């Protein structure tokens, strides 16, 4: 089921997301709905706060369509890049230049409740960092010069 994506300045986008205790059928449904919504809207990633759920979940297009529950960045490179970023919650806003680490390693729980860790670089590293910021109520507009 396609979900409504909240648009800035909706205050719910600023809420710090809560940890997930168990990967229940409701959480799995939310994850699959988020994947569908992201695909239909043409996004590279989507965080639960963007669909009005203040939970530590995001989905992303990488070598598959990955689900990250309770994600933590466990390592990041000292090297950084400034790149253009857009956001599904800023429809029609365009792109903003944002500084991010070149590589990150993220640990999370997948949709089946299994812990995993994966290293990302380039655009995928940027996407992970963007979605992680959503989980902390940090929005793209906060990075305007």
Secondary structure, 3 states (H helix, E strand, C coil): CCCCCCCCCCHHHHCCCECCCCCCHHHHHHHHHHHHHHHHHCCCEEEHHHHCCCECEEEEECCCEEEEEEEEEEEECCCEEEEEECCCCCCCCCCEEEEEECEEEEEEECCCCCEEEEEEEHHHHHHHHHHHHHHCCCCHHHHCC
